[in-house]
Amino acid sequence: MKIKTSITLSEDLLEVVDQQSREYNRNRSEFIEDALRAFLAQMLRDERNARDLEILNQRADVLNEEATDVLAYQVPL
């Protein structure tokens, strides 16, 4: 379901939106909705990546010990 709303944008931004929406054969609303969805998806990816990095950093010492142990089993070439 679509809900109509009103937003205020600066004139220079609106000019770019109109130009880009014409290039992609979209109307202004579709273009803004697609751009907002892409932006929000990127924000969620960034948050997930930050959480993953925090987990890796918390467990770095253990992971490094395991990697060193595994490397000890390698045969020199």
PDB file of N, CA, C and O in Angstrom:
ATOM      1  N   MET A   1       0.841  -1.166   0.000  1.00  0.00           N
ATOM      2  CA  MET A   1       0.000   0.000   0.000  1.00  0.00           C
ATOM      3  C   MET A   1       0.894   1.240   0.000  1.00  0.00           C
ATOM      4  O   MET A   1       1.874   1.314   0.741  1.00  0.00           O
ATOM      5  N   LYS A   2       0.550   2.179  -0.816  1.00  0.00           N
ATOM      6  CA  LYS A   2       1.293   3.439  -0.885  1.00  0.00           C
ATOM      7  C   LYS A   2       0.525   4.507  -0.123  1.00  0.00           C
ATOM      8  O   LYS A   2      -0.700   4.599  -0.201  1.00  0.00           O
ATOM      9  N   ILE A   3       1.277   5.306   0.610  1.00  0.00           N
ATOM     10  CA  ILE A   3       0.692   6.418   1.351  1.00  0.00           C
ATOM     11  C   ILE A   3       1.314   7.697   0.823  1.00  0.00           C
ATOM     12  O   ILE A   3       2.534   7.801   0.698  1.00  0.00           O
ATOM     13  N   LYS A   4       0.491   8.644   0.522  1.00  0.00           N
ATOM     14  CA  LYS A   4       0.988   9.917   0.018  1.00  0.00           C
ATOM     15  C   LYS A   4       1.471  10.772   1.181  1.00  0.00           C
ATOM     16  O   LYS A   4       0.813  10.876   2.216  1.00  0.00           O
ATOM     17  N   THR A   5       2.646  11.385   0.982  1.00  0.00           N
ATOM     18  CA  THR A   5       3.212  12.254   1.997  1.00  0.00           C
ATOM     19  C   THR A   5       3.864  13.443   1.311  1.00  0.00           C
ATOM     20  O   THR A   5       4.007  13.476   0.089  1.00  0.00           O
ATOM     21  N   SER A   6       4.245  14.390   2.101  1.00  0.00           N
ATOM     22  CA  SER A   6       4.883  15.576   1.550  1.00  0.00           C
ATOM     23  C   SER A   6       6.229  15.763   2.235  1.00  0.00           C
ATOM     24  O   SER A   6       6.328  15.651   3.457  1.00  0.00           O
ATOM     25  N   ILE A   7       7.266  16.049   1.449  1.00  0.00           N
ATOM     26  CA  ILE A   7       8.580  16.332   2.012  1.00  0.00           C
ATOM     27  C   ILE A   7       9.114  17.615   1.387  1.00  0.00           C
ATOM     28  O   ILE A   7       8.667  18.042   0.322  1.00  0.00           O
ATOM     29  N   THR A   8      10.055  18.203   2.058  1.00  0.00           N
ATOM     30  CA  THR A   8      10.678  19.420   1.547  1.00  0.00           C
ATOM     31  C   THR A   8      12.121  19.104   1.185  1.00  0.00           C
ATOM     32  O   THR A   8      12.879  18.586   2.004  1.00  0.00           O
ATOM     33  N   LEU A   9      12.491  19.419  -0.045  1.00  0.00           N
ATOM     34  CA  LEU A   9      13.854  19.194  -0.523  1.00  0.00           C
ATOM     35  C   LEU A   9      14.426  20.500  -1.041  1.00  0.00           C
ATOM     36  O   LEU A   9      13.698  21.369  -1.522  1.00  0.00           O
ATOM     37  N   SER A  10      15.730  20.624  -0.935  1.00  0.00           N
ATOM     38  CA  SER A  10      16.362  21.820  -1.484  1.00  0.00           C
ATOM     39  C   SER A  10      16.252  21.794  -3.011  1.00  0.00           C
ATOM     40  O   SER A  10      16.186  20.732  -3.629  1.00  0.00           O
ATOM     41  N   GLU A  11      16.236  22.973  -3.588  1.00  0.00           N
ATOM     42  CA  GLU A  11      16.024  23.097  -5.035  1.00  0.00           C
ATOM     43  C   GLU A  11      17.106  22.379  -5.829  1.00  0.00           C
ATOM     44  O   GLU A  11      16.809  21.704  -6.815  1.00  0.00           O
ATOM     45  N   ASP A  12      18.372  22.521  -5.402  1.00  0.00           N
ATOM     46  CA  ASP A  12      19.450  21.879  -6.161  1.00  0.00           C
ATOM     47  C   ASP A  12      19.341  20.358  -6.105  1.00  0.00           C
ATOM     48  O   ASP A  12      19.630  19.688  -7.095  1.00  0.00           O
ATOM     49  N   LEU A  13      18.928  19.800  -4.963  1.00  0.00           N
ATOM     50  CA  LEU A  13      18.748  18.361  -4.856  1.00  0.00           C
ATOM     51  C   LEU A  13      17.594  17.894  -5.732  1.00  0.00           C
ATOM     52  O   LEU A  13      17.693  16.864  -6.398  1.00  0.00           O
ATOM     53  N   LEU A  14      16.515  18.640  -5.731  1.00  0.00           N
ATOM     54  CA  LEU A  14      15.354  18.284  -6.536  1.00  0.00           C
ATOM     55  C   LEU A  14      15.680  18.306  -8.030  1.00  0.00           C
ATOM     56  O   LEU A  14      15.168  17.480  -8.785  1.00  0.00           O
ATOM     57  N   GLU A  15      16.511  19.226  -8.453  1.00  0.00           N
ATOM     58  CA  GLU A  15      16.928  19.268  -9.857  1.00  0.00           C
ATOM     59  C   GLU A  15      17.678  17.995 -10.238  1.00  0.00           C
ATOM     60  O   GLU A  15      17.455  17.433 -11.310  1.00  0.00           O
ATOM     61  N   VAL A  16      18.571  17.543  -9.350  1.00  0.00           N
ATOM     62  CA  VAL A  16      19.327  16.319  -9.627  1.00  0.00           C
ATOM     63  C   VAL A  16      18.387  15.119  -9.620  1.00  0.00           C
ATOM     64  O   VAL A  16      18.508  14.240 -10.473  1.00  0.00           O
ATOM     65  N   VAL A  17      17.462  15.068  -8.678  1.00  0.00           N
ATOM     66  CA  VAL A  17      16.490  13.977  -8.627  1.00  0.00           C
ATOM     67  C   VAL A  17      15.688  13.928  -9.919  1.00  0.00           C
ATOM     68  O   VAL A  17      15.510  12.857 -10.500  1.00  0.00           O
ATOM     69  N   ASP A  18      15.209  15.064 -10.368  1.00  0.00           N
ATOM     70  CA  ASP A  18      14.428  15.100 -11.604  1.00  0.00           C
ATOM     71  C   ASP A  18      15.264  14.648 -12.803  1.00  0.00           C
ATOM     72  O   ASP A  18      14.785  13.895 -13.651  1.00  0.00           O
ATOM     73  N   GLN A  19      16.495  15.106 -12.867  1.00  0.00           N
ATOM     74  CA  GLN A  19      17.372  14.725 -13.978  1.00  0.00           C
ATOM     75  C   GLN A  19      17.626  13.216 -13.967  1.00  0.00           C
ATOM     76  O   GLN A  19      17.519  12.554 -14.999  1.00  0.00           O
ATOM     77  N   GLN A  20      17.960  12.685 -12.798  1.00  0.00           N
ATOM     78  CA  GLN A  20      18.249  11.258 -12.700  1.00  0.00           C
ATOM     79  C   GLN A  20      17.002  10.401 -12.919  1.00  0.00           C
ATOM     80  O   GLN A  20      17.078   9.338 -13.536  1.00  0.00           O
ATOM     81  N   SER A  21      15.881  10.853 -12.425  1.00  0.00           N
ATOM     82  CA  SER A  21      14.662  10.062 -12.603  1.00  0.00           C
ATOM     83  C   SER A  21      14.285   9.972 -14.078  1.00  0.00           C
ATOM     84  O   SER A  21      13.779   8.945 -14.530  1.00  0.00           O
ATOM     85  N   ARG A  22      14.529  11.045 -14.828  1.00  0.00           N
ATOM     86  CA  ARG A  22      14.278  10.989 -16.276  1.00  0.00           C
ATOM     87  C   ARG A  22      15.231  10.007 -16.947  1.00  0.00           C
ATOM     88  O   ARG A  22      14.828   9.266 -17.844  1.00  0.00           O
ATOM     89  N   GLU A  23      16.496   9.995 -16.518  1.00  0.00           N
ATOM     90  CA  GLU A  23      17.479   9.079 -17.107  1.00  0.00           C
ATOM     91  C   GLU A  23      17.084   7.623 -16.890  1.00  0.00           C
ATOM     92  O   GLU A  23      17.327   6.777 -17.751  1.00  0.00           O
ATOM     93  N   TYR A  24      16.485   7.334 -15.760  1.00  0.00           N
ATOM     94  CA  TYR A  24      16.094   5.963 -15.433  1.00  0.00           C
ATOM     95  C   TYR A  24      14.643   5.671 -15.782  1.00  0.00           C
ATOM     96  O   TYR A  24      14.105   4.630 -15.404  1.00  0.00           O
ATOM     97  N   ASN A  25      14.011   6.590 -16.504  1.00  0.00           N
ATOM     98  CA  ASN A  25      12.613   6.425 -16.921  1.00  0.00           C
ATOM     99  C   ASN A  25      11.702   6.125 -15.727  1.00  0.00           C
ATOM    100  O   ASN A  25      10.850   5.239 -15.787  1.00  0.00           O
ATOM    101  N   ARG A  26      11.898   6.872 -14.656  1.00  0.00           N
ATOM    102  CA  ARG A  26      11.086   6.730 -13.455  1.00  0.00           C
ATOM    103  C   ARG A  26      10.457   8.075 -13.152  1.00  0.00           C
ATOM    104  O   ARG A  26      10.971   9.120 -13.552  1.00  0.00           O
ATOM    105  N   ASN A  27       9.344   8.041 -12.446  1.00  0.00           N
ATOM    106  CA  ASN A  27       8.825   9.320 -11.988  1.00  0.00           C
ATOM    107  C   ASN A  27       9.556   9.700 -10.702  1.00  0.00           C
ATOM    108  O   ASN A  27      10.263   8.877 -10.122  1.00  0.00           O
ATOM    109  N   ARG A  28       9.392  10.909 -10.271  1.00  0.00           N
ATOM    110  CA  ARG A  28      10.116  11.432  -9.114  1.00  0.00           C
ATOM    111  C   ARG A  28       9.884  10.566  -7.873  1.00  0.00           C
ATOM    112  O   ARG A  28      10.836  10.232  -7.168  1.00  0.00           O
ATOM    113  N   SER A  29       8.651  10.208  -7.607  1.00  0.00           N
ATOM    114  CA  SER A  29       8.341   9.420  -6.413  1.00  0.00           C
ATOM    115  C   SER A  29       9.010   8.053  -6.445  1.00  0.00           C
ATOM    116  O   SER A  29       9.585   7.616  -5.448  1.00  0.00           O
ATOM    117  N   GLU A  30       8.936   7.379  -7.587  1.00  0.00           N
ATOM    118  CA  GLU A  30       9.578   6.070  -7.714  1.00  0.00           C
ATOM    119  C   GLU A  30      11.087   6.181  -7.504  1.00  0.00           C
ATOM    120  O   GLU A  30      11.694   5.352  -6.826  1.00  0.00           O
ATOM    121  N   PHE A  31      11.678   7.208  -8.090  1.00  0.00           N
ATOM    122  CA  PHE A  31      13.112   7.389  -7.964  1.00  0.00           C
ATOM    123  C   PHE A  31      13.507   7.628  -6.508  1.00  0.00           C
ATOM    124  O   PHE A  31      14.458   7.021  -6.017  1.00  0.00           O
ATOM    125  N   ILE A  32      12.791   8.498  -5.823  1.00  0.00           N
ATOM    126  CA  ILE A  32      13.106   8.792  -4.421  1.00  0.00           C
ATOM    127  C   ILE A  32      12.891   7.548  -3.562  1.00  0.00           C
ATOM    128  O   ILE A  32      13.696   7.267  -2.674  1.00  0.00           O
ATOM    129  N   GLU A  33      11.818   6.801  -3.816  1.00  0.00           N
ATOM    130  CA  GLU A  33      11.570   5.580  -3.052  1.00  0.00           C
ATOM    131  C   GLU A  33      12.694   4.568  -3.259  1.00  0.00           C
ATOM    132  O   GLU A  33      13.175   3.971  -2.296  1.00  0.00           O
ATOM    133  N   ASP A  34      13.118   4.370  -4.517  1.00  0.00           N
ATOM    134  CA  ASP A  34      14.222   3.445  -4.797  1.00  0.00           C
ATOM    135  C   ASP A  34      15.518   3.902  -4.128  1.00  0.00           C
ATOM    136  O   ASP A  34      16.254   3.089  -3.569  1.00  0.00           O
ATOM    137  N   ALA A  35      15.791   5.204  -4.187  1.00  0.00           N
ATOM    138  CA  ALA A  35      17.010   5.735  -3.571  1.00  0.00           C
ATOM    139  C   ALA A  35      16.976   5.559  -2.062  1.00  0.00           C
ATOM    140  O   ALA A  35      17.990   5.211  -1.456  1.00  0.00           O
ATOM    141  N   LEU A  36      15.832   5.793  -1.454  1.00  0.00           N
ATOM    142  CA  LEU A  36      15.695   5.641  -0.010  1.00  0.00           C
ATOM    143  C   LEU A  36      15.846   4.177   0.399  1.00  0.00           C
ATOM    144  O   LEU A  36      16.495   3.871   1.399  1.00  0.00           O
ATOM    145  N   ARG A  37      15.246   3.275  -0.380  1.00  0.00           N
ATOM    146  CA  ARG A  37      15.402   1.841  -0.089  1.00  0.00           C
ATOM    147  C   ARG A  37      16.874   1.436  -0.168  1.00  0.00           C
ATOM    148  O   ARG A  37      17.363   0.715   0.701  1.00  0.00           O
ATOM    149  N   ALA A  38      17.578   1.890  -1.193  1.00  0.00           N
ATOM    150  CA  ALA A  38      18.994   1.557  -1.349  1.00  0.00           C
ATOM    151  C   ALA A  38      19.814   2.117  -0.190  1.00  0.00           C
ATOM    152  O   ALA A  38      20.699   1.438   0.331  1.00  0.00           O
ATOM    153  N   PHE A  39      19.525   3.340   0.209  1.00  0.00           N
ATOM    154  CA  PHE A  39      20.244   3.968   1.318  1.00  0.00           C
ATOM    155  C   PHE A  39      20.014   3.204   2.617  1.00  0.00           C
ATOM    156  O   PHE A  39      20.957   2.939   3.362  1.00  0.00           O
ATOM    157  N   LEU A  40      18.756   2.848   2.888  1.00  0.00           N
ATOM    158  CA  LEU A  40      18.442   2.118   4.116  1.00  0.00           C
ATOM    159  C   LEU A  40      19.057   0.718   4.108  1.00  0.00           C
ATOM    160  O   LEU A  40      19.524   0.241   5.142  1.00  0.00           O
ATOM    161  N   ALA A  41      19.058   0.064   2.954  1.00  0.00           N
ATOM    162  CA  ALA A  41      19.685  -1.254   2.852  1.00  0.00           C
ATOM    163  C   ALA A  41      21.176  -1.148   3.143  1.00  0.00           C
ATOM    164  O   ALA A  41      21.733  -2.009   3.823  1.00  0.00           O
ATOM    165  N   GLN A  42      21.830  -0.107   2.639  1.00  0.00           N
ATOM    166  CA  GLN A  42      23.248   0.099   2.906  1.00  0.00           C
ATOM    167  C   GLN A  42      23.496   0.366   4.384  1.00  0.00           C
ATOM    168  O   GLN A  42      24.478  -0.122   4.944  1.00  0.00           O
ATOM    169  N   MET A  43      22.622   1.132   5.020  1.00  0.00           N
ATOM    170  CA  MET A  43      22.749   1.390   6.458  1.00  0.00           C
ATOM    171  C   MET A  43      22.671   0.085   7.248  1.00  0.00           C
ATOM    172  O   MET A  43      23.455  -0.131   8.172  1.00  0.00           O
ATOM    173  N   LEU A  44      21.727  -0.784   6.885  1.00  0.00           N
ATOM    174  CA  LEU A  44      21.578  -2.060   7.576  1.00  0.00           C
ATOM    175  C   LEU A  44      22.806  -2.938   7.364  1.00  0.00           C
ATOM    176  O   LEU A  44      23.269  -3.591   8.300  1.00  0.00           O
ATOM    177  N   ARG A  45      23.347  -2.961   6.120  1.00  0.00           N
ATOM    178  CA  ARG A  45      24.577  -3.718   5.855  1.00  0.00           C
ATOM    179  C   ARG A  45      25.730  -3.190   6.692  1.00  0.00           C
ATOM    180  O   ARG A  45      26.492  -3.967   7.268  1.00  0.00           O
ATOM    181  N   ASP A  46      25.859  -1.867   6.761  1.00  0.00           N
ATOM    182  CA  ASP A  46      26.934  -1.258   7.549  1.00  0.00           C
ATOM    183  C   ASP A  46      26.812  -1.625   9.027  1.00  0.00           C
ATOM    184  O   ASP A  46      27.815  -1.923   9.676  1.00  0.00           O
ATOM    185  N   GLU A  47      25.597  -1.605   9.557  1.00  0.00           N
ATOM    186  CA  GLU A  47      25.376  -1.973  10.958  1.00  0.00           C
ATOM    187  C   GLU A  47      25.729  -3.443  11.198  1.00  0.00           C
ATOM    188  O   GLU A  47      26.369  -3.778  12.194  1.00  0.00           O
ATOM    189  N   ARG A  48      25.307  -4.318  10.278  1.00  0.00           N
ATOM    190  CA  ARG A  48      25.603  -5.746  10.401  1.00  0.00           C
ATOM    191  C   ARG A  48      27.113  -5.983  10.320  1.00  0.00           C
ATOM    192  O   ARG A  48      27.662  -6.774  11.088  1.00  0.00           O
ATOM    193  N   ASN A  49      27.776  -5.303   9.396  1.00  0.00           N
ATOM    194  CA  ASN A  49      29.227  -5.447   9.267  1.00  0.00           C
ATOM    195  C   ASN A  49      29.947  -4.957  10.507  1.00  0.00           C
ATOM    196  O   ASN A  49      30.939  -5.555  10.922  1.00  0.00           O
ATOM    197  N   ALA A  50      29.465  -3.885  11.102  1.00  0.00           N
ATOM    198  CA  ALA A  50      30.081  -3.362  12.327  1.00  0.00           C
ATOM    199  C   ALA A  50      29.920  -4.365  13.471  1.00  0.00           C
ATOM    200  O   ALA A  50      30.849  -4.568  14.253  1.00  0.00           O
ATOM    201  N   ARG A  51      28.746  -4.991  13.570  1.00  0.00           N
ATOM    202  CA  ARG A  51      28.541  -6.015  14.606  1.00  0.00           C
ATOM    203  C   ARG A  51      29.460  -7.211  14.380  1.00  0.00           C
ATOM    204  O   ARG A  51      30.053  -7.736  15.322  1.00  0.00           O
ATOM    205  N   ASP A  52      29.574  -7.638  13.109  1.00  0.00           N
ATOM    206  CA  ASP A  52      30.451  -8.764  12.788  1.00  0.00           C
ATOM    207  C   ASP A  52      31.907  -8.442  13.131  1.00  0.00           C
ATOM    208  O   ASP A  52      32.616  -9.279  13.689  1.00  0.00           O
ATOM    209  N   LEU A  53      32.343  -7.241  12.798  1.00  0.00           N
ATOM    210  CA  LEU A  53      33.708  -6.837  13.104  1.00  0.00           C
ATOM    211  C   LEU A  53      33.948  -6.812  14.612  1.00  0.00           C
ATOM    212  O   LEU A  53      35.017  -7.205  15.080  1.00  0.00           O
ATOM    213  N   GLU A  54      32.969  -6.359  15.359  1.00  0.00           N
ATOM    214  CA  GLU A  54      33.086  -6.332  16.817  1.00  0.00           C
ATOM    215  C   GLU A  54      33.246  -7.750  17.363  1.00  0.00           C
ATOM    216  O   GLU A  54      34.059  -7.990  18.255  1.00  0.00           O
ATOM    217  N   ILE A  55      32.465  -8.689  16.819  1.00  0.00           N
ATOM    218  CA  ILE A  55      32.563 -10.090  17.248  1.00  0.00           C
ATOM    219  C   ILE A  55      33.949 -10.642  16.915  1.00  0.00           C
ATOM    220  O   ILE A  55      34.582 -11.288  17.751  1.00  0.00           O
ATOM    221  N   LEU A  56      34.418 -10.386  15.693  1.00  0.00           N
ATOM    222  CA  LEU A  56      35.750 -10.862  15.301  1.00  0.00           C
ATOM    223  C   LEU A  56      36.833 -10.270  16.188  1.00  0.00           C
ATOM    224  O   LEU A  56      37.755 -10.975  16.598  1.00  0.00           O
ATOM    225  N   ASN A  57      36.728  -8.990  16.484  1.00  0.00           N
ATOM    226  CA  ASN A  57      37.729  -8.347  17.336  1.00  0.00           C
ATOM    227  C   ASN A  57      37.709  -8.926  18.748  1.00  0.00           C
ATOM    228  O   ASN A  57      38.758  -9.083  19.373  1.00  0.00           O
ATOM    229  N   GLN A  58      36.516  -9.242  19.248  1.00  0.00           N
ATOM    230  CA  GLN A  58      36.412  -9.822  20.593  1.00  0.00           C
ATOM    231  C   GLN A  58      37.051 -11.209  20.649  1.00  0.00           C
ATOM    232  O   GLN A  58      37.567 -11.624  21.686  1.00  0.00           O
ATOM    233  N   ARG A  59      37.009 -11.911  19.534  1.00  0.00           N
ATOM    234  CA  ARG A  59      37.510 -13.290  19.508  1.00  0.00           C
ATOM    235  C   ARG A  59      38.840 -13.413  18.760  1.00  0.00           C
ATOM    236  O   ARG A  59      39.275 -14.523  18.454  1.00  0.00           O
ATOM    237  N   ALA A  60      39.477 -12.302  18.470  1.00  0.00           N
ATOM    238  CA  ALA A  60      40.691 -12.297  17.654  1.00  0.00           C
ATOM    239  C   ALA A  60      41.799 -13.151  18.252  1.00  0.00           C
ATOM    240  O   ALA A  60      42.457 -13.901  17.531  1.00  0.00           O
ATOM    241  N   ASP A  61      42.011 -13.052  19.538  1.00  0.00           N
ATOM    242  CA  ASP A  61      43.101 -13.817  20.155  1.00  0.00           C
ATOM    243  C   ASP A  61      42.901 -15.319  19.975  1.00  0.00           C
ATOM    244  O   ASP A  61      43.835 -16.033  19.610  1.00  0.00           O
ATOM    245  N   VAL A  62      41.700 -15.791  20.227  1.00  0.00           N
ATOM    246  CA  VAL A  62      41.408 -17.222  20.083  1.00  0.00           C
ATOM    247  C   VAL A  62      41.532 -17.645  18.620  1.00  0.00           C
ATOM    248  O   VAL A  62      42.103 -18.695  18.325  1.00  0.00           O
ATOM    249  N   LEU A  63      41.004 -16.841  17.712  1.00  0.00           N
ATOM    250  CA  LEU A  63      41.076 -17.163  16.287  1.00  0.00           C
ATOM    251  C   LEU A  63      42.527 -17.191  15.813  1.00  0.00           C
ATOM    252  O   LEU A  63      42.903 -18.057  15.023  1.00  0.00           O
ATOM    253  N   ASN A  64      43.336 -16.257  16.285  1.00  0.00           N
ATOM    254  CA  ASN A  64      44.746 -16.227  15.901  1.00  0.00           C
ATOM    255  C   ASN A  64      45.495 -17.440  16.442  1.00  0.00           C
ATOM    256  O   ASN A  64      46.349 -17.994  15.750  1.00  0.00           O
ATOM    257  N   GLU A  65      45.189 -17.859  17.663  1.00  0.00           N
ATOM    258  CA  GLU A  65      45.807 -19.064  18.224  1.00  0.00           C
ATOM    259  C   GLU A  65      45.449 -20.287  17.395  1.00  0.00           C
ATOM    260  O   GLU A  65      46.312 -21.122  17.121  1.00  0.00           O
ATOM    261  N   GLU A  66      44.186 -20.405  16.992  1.00  0.00           N
ATOM    262  CA  GLU A  66      43.758 -21.533  16.161  1.00  0.00           C
ATOM    263  C   GLU A  66      44.476 -21.525  14.824  1.00  0.00           C
ATOM    264  O   GLU A  66      44.909 -22.574  14.345  1.00  0.00           O
ATOM    265  N   ALA A  67      44.608 -20.352  14.216  1.00  0.00           N
ATOM    266  CA  ALA A  67      45.283 -20.253  12.924  1.00  0.00           C
ATOM    267  C   ALA A  67      46.754 -20.645  13.051  1.00  0.00           C
ATOM    268  O   ALA A  67      47.285 -21.338  12.183  1.00  0.00           O
ATOM    269  N   THR A  68      47.403 -20.217  14.105  1.00  0.00           N
ATOM    270  CA  THR A  68      48.804 -20.569  14.334  1.00  0.00           C
ATOM    271  C   THR A  68      48.946 -22.075  14.525  1.00  0.00           C
ATOM    272  O   THR A  68      49.888 -22.684  14.018  1.00  0.00           O
ATOM    273  N   ASP A  69      48.012 -22.668  15.255  1.00  0.00           N
ATOM    274  CA  ASP A  69      48.036 -24.113  15.462  1.00  0.00           C
ATOM    275  C   ASP A  69      47.889 -24.858  14.143  1.00  0.00           C
ATOM    276  O   ASP A  69      48.626 -25.810  13.887  1.00  0.00           O
ATOM    277  N   VAL A  70      46.957 -24.441  13.309  1.00  0.00           N
ATOM    278  CA  VAL A  70      46.735 -25.086  12.015  1.00  0.00           C
ATOM    279  C   VAL A  70      47.968 -24.935  11.124  1.00  0.00           C
ATOM    280  O   VAL A  70      48.351 -25.883  10.440  1.00  0.00           O
ATOM    281  N   LEU A  71      48.575 -23.786  11.124  1.00  0.00           N
ATOM    282  CA  LEU A  71      49.760 -23.551  10.291  1.00  0.00           C
ATOM    283  C   LEU A  71      50.933 -24.425  10.733  1.00  0.00           C
ATOM    284  O   LEU A  71      51.805 -24.746   9.925  1.00  0.00           O
ATOM    285  N   ALA A  72      50.958 -24.807  11.988  1.00  0.00           N
ATOM    286  CA  ALA A  72      52.054 -25.664  12.488  1.00  0.00           C
ATOM    287  C   ALA A  72      52.019 -27.045  11.849  1.00  0.00           C
ATOM    288  O   ALA A  72      53.033 -27.742  11.819  1.00  0.00           O
ATOM    289  N   TYR A  73      50.862 -27.441  11.341  1.00  0.00           N
ATOM    290  CA  TYR A  73      50.734 -28.761  10.718  1.00  0.00           C
ATOM    291  C   TYR A  73      51.166 -28.771   9.251  1.00  0.00           C
ATOM    292  O   TYR A  73      51.257 -29.838   8.644  1.00  0.00           O
ATOM    293  N   GLN A  74      51.425 -27.625   8.689  1.00  0.00           N
ATOM    294  CA  GLN A  74      51.806 -27.565   7.278  1.00  0.00           C
ATOM    295  C   GLN A  74      53.229 -28.094   7.090  1.00  0.00           C
ATOM    296  O   GLN A  74      54.108 -27.899   7.929  1.00  0.00           O
ATOM    297  N   VAL A  75      53.413 -28.757   5.982  1.00  0.00           N
ATOM    298  CA  VAL A  75      54.737 -29.283   5.639  1.00  0.00           C
ATOM    299  C   VAL A  75      55.461 -28.235   4.801  1.00  0.00           C
ATOM    300  O   VAL A  75      54.886 -27.721   3.841  1.00  0.00           O
ATOM    301  N   PRO A  76      56.697 -27.906   5.135  1.00  0.00           N
ATOM    302  CA  PRO A  76      57.443 -26.943   4.331  1.00  0.00           C
ATOM    303  C   PRO A  76      57.623 -27.454   2.907  1.00  0.00           C
ATOM    304  O   PRO A  76      57.847 -28.648   2.705  1.00  0.00           O
ATOM    305  N   LEU A  77      57.532 -26.595   1.944  1.00  0.00           N
ATOM    306  CA  LEU A  77      57.711 -26.978   0.545  1.00  0.00           C
ATOM    307  C   LEU A  77      59.131 -26.792   0.099  1.00  0.00           C
ATOM    308  O   LEU A  77      59.457 -27.068  -1.056  1.00  0.00           O
TER     309      LEU A  77
END
